[in-house]
């Protein structure tokens, strides 16, 4: 019996870098130090929460460490104790958001189960991304920054590659063949087109945004269906 999954709900998660396989940013974008004590972790969280709200209000152009320090209620030197520049702060926000969407997708592990509805799951993944970005603090502003700044585009591209590998692995475990080759290309196309269209949709008013999202779902579900049907035909011929 095919089970229909419940709607995926975005939630905040903490993911350590070593568990995600996400590359570290270049030296000038990396934090100066990692907070160890509880008080230091609380300070960094306070700074990043304030940064997300500030970025949402003023954008990248109006974002600076002096205003950030005032918003967070800390001294400027406290910000610089952990971050070398404003771009490093925005990079940390981007990495924090990327860690959150890891929780929304769960490595596409549910998709690997052949007894689940792949249609319902893929639709839920798209909805979870849209809802998550809209409700995350500074989510829309962070996504705009990730697409606009060359340094953050690199991080975004690397994360898309990582998600595509996870998707290829899930589809392979579902029975579509080896995770490399055509399946890897197919997964990369799925991730890249989804991210591009959803970033565009998130900038639109409600009606055009919904239209873009629905067309994306139709396109990608048809693409997946064609691949699954082709796989089934080959399996029947072998049988």
TORDREN-322899 format. One line per 10 residues: number of its first residue (from 1); their letters; for each residue y, x, z of C-alpha. Coordinates in steps of 0.25 Angstrom, whole numbers, plus 5000, padded with zeros to 4 digits. Example, Ala and Ser with C-alpha at 12.3 -4.5 7.8 and 13.67 -1.06 7.14 Angstrom:
2
1) as) 4982/5049/5031; 4996/5055/5029
# end
This chain:
239
1) xxxxxxxxxx) 5000/5000/5000; 5014/5005/4996; 5023/5006/5008; 5038/5004/5007; 5046/5014/5016; 5057/5009/5025; 5071/5013/5020; 5074/5027/5023; 5085/5028/5033; 5094/5041/5034
11) xxxxxxxxxx) 5095/5047/5047; 5101/5060/5053; 5091/5071/5054; 5092/5086/5058; 5084/5095/5049; 5082/5110/5051; 5084/5118/5039; 5071/5125/5040; 5064/5111/5039; 5072/5106/5027
21) xxxxxxxxxx) 5071/5119/5019; 5086/5117/5016; 5093/5130/5012; 5103/5136/5020; 5118/5136/5015; 5124/5149/5011; 5130/5158/5022; 5145/5153/5020; 5140/5138/5022; 5130/5140/5033
31) xxxxxxxxxx) 5133/5137/5048; 5138/5150/5055; 5128/5147/5067; 5118/5136/5070; 5121/5128/5083; 5110/5131/5093; 5114/5125/5106; 5116/5110/5107; 5131/5111/5109; 5132/5119/5096
41) xxxxxxxxxx) 5124/5109/5089; 5132/5098/5094; 5145/5105/5089; 5140/5107/5075; 5135/5093/5074; 5149/5089/5079; 5156/5097/5068; 5147/5093/5057; 5148/5078/5061; 5164/5080/5061
51) xxxxxxxxxx) 5162/5087/5047; 5155/5076/5041; 5165/5066/5045; 5177/5075/5041; 5170/5078/5027; 5169/5063/5025; 5183/5061/5027; 5190/5073/5020; 5180/5078/5010; 5177/5093/5008
61) xxxxxxxxxx) 5191/5096/5004; 5197/5091/5017; 5186/5097/5026; 5190/5109/5034; 5185/5115/5047; 5198/5113/5055; 5198/5098/5053; 5183/5098/5056; 5185/5105/5069; 5195/5095/5073
71) xxxxxxxxxx) 5186/5083/5069; 5174/5089/5077; 5183/5092/5089; 5179/5107/5089; 5187/5120/5086; 5187/5125/5072; 5180/5138/5077; 5169/5129/5082; 5167/5124/5067; 5167/5139/5062
81) xxxxxxxxxx) 5157/5143/5073; 5147/5135/5065; 5152/5134/5051; 5159/5145/5043; 5168/5135/5034; 5169/5121/5031; 5159/5121/5019; 5149/5126/5029; 5152/5113/5038; 5150/5105/5025
91) xxxxxxxxxx) 5137/5112/5022; 5132/5109/5036; 5135/5094/5033; 5128/5095/5020; 5115/5101/5026; 5116/5091/5038; 5116/5079/5028; 5105/5085/5020; 5096/5086/5032; 5099/5072/5035
101) xxxxxxxxxx) 5094/5067/5021; 5081/5075/5023; 5079/5065/5034; 5082/5053/5024; 5072/5058/5014; 5061/5064/5023; 5057/5074/5012; 5053/5062/5004; 5040/5063/5012; 5038/5048/5011
111) xxxxxxxxxx) 5038/5048/4996; 5026/5057/4996; 5017/5046/5002; 5011/5039/4989; 5010/5026/4998; 5025/5024/4999; 5034/5017/4989; 5041/5029/4982; 5051/5018/4976; 5056/5014/4990
121) xxxxxxxxxx) 5056/5028/4995; 5065/5034/4984; 5074/5022/4986; 5075/5024/5001; 5078/5039/4999; 5090/5036/4990; 5095/5025/5000; 5093/5035/5012; 5101/5046/5005; 5113/5036/5001
131) xxxxxxxxxx) 5113/5030/5015; 5111/5043/5022; 5123/5049/5015; 5132/5037/5017; 5129/5037/5032; 5129/5051/5035; 5142/5057/5041; 5150/5063/5030; 5138/5061/5021; 5145/5057/5008
141) xxxxxxxxxx) 5155/5068/5010; 5144/5078/5012; 5137/5074/5000; 5150/5075/4992; 5152/5089/4997; 5138/5093/4994; 5140/5089/4979; 5154/5095/4978; 5153/5109/4985; 5146/5119/4978
151) xxxxxxxxxx) 5140/5125/4991; 5135/5112/4995; 5130/5108/4981; 5120/5120/4983; 5115/5114/4996; 5114/5100/4990; 5106/5106/4978; 5096/5113/4987; 5094/5101/4995; 5091/5093/4983
161) xxxxxxxxxx) 5081/5103/4979; 5074/5102/4992; 5074/5087/4992; 5068/5088/4978; 5057/5097/4982; 5054/5087/4994; 5054/5075/4984; 5044/5083/4974; 5035/5086/4986; 5035/5071/4990
171) xxxxxxxxxx) 5032/5066/4976; 5021/5077/4974; 5014/5072/4987; 5015/5058/4982; 5007/5062/4970; 5016/5065/4959; 5011/5080/4957; 5015/5094/4961; 5029/5095/4968; 5034/5105/4957
181) xxxxxxxxxx) 5037/5104/4942; 5041/5090/4937; 5040/5084/4951; 5050/5094/4956; 5059/5091/4945; 5058/5076/4947; 5061/5077/4962; 5073/5085/4959; 5078/5075/4949; 5076/5064/4959
191) xxxxxxxxxx) 5084/5071/4970; 5095/5076/4961; 5098/5063/4954; 5097/5055/4967; 5107/5065/4974; 5117/5065/4962; 5117/5049/4961; 5117/5047/4976; 5129/5056/4977; 5136/5049/4966
201) xxxxxxxxxx) 5133/5035/4972; 5138/5039/4986; 5152/5041/4980; 5152/5027/4974; 5156/5014/4979; 5145/5005/4984; 5141/4998/4971; 5141/5010/4962; 5134/5018/4972; 5123/5007/4974
211) xxxxxxxxxx) 5122/5006/4958; 5120/5022/4957; 5109/5022/4969; 5101/5010/4963; 5101/5017/4949; 5097/5030/4955; 5085/5023/4962; 5081/5016/4949; 5082/5029/4941; 5074/5037/4952
221) xxxxxxxxxx) 5063/5027/4954; 5061/5026/4940; 5060/5041/4939; 5050/5041/4950; 5042/5030/4945; 5040/5037/4931; 5035/5049/4938; 5025/5041/4946; 5020/5033/4934; 5018/5046/4926
231) xxxxxxxxx) 5011/5052/4938; 5002/5040/4939; 4999/5040/4924; 4994/5055/4925; 4986/5052/4937; 4979/5040/4930; 4976/5049/4918; 4970/5060/4927; 4962/5049/4934
# end
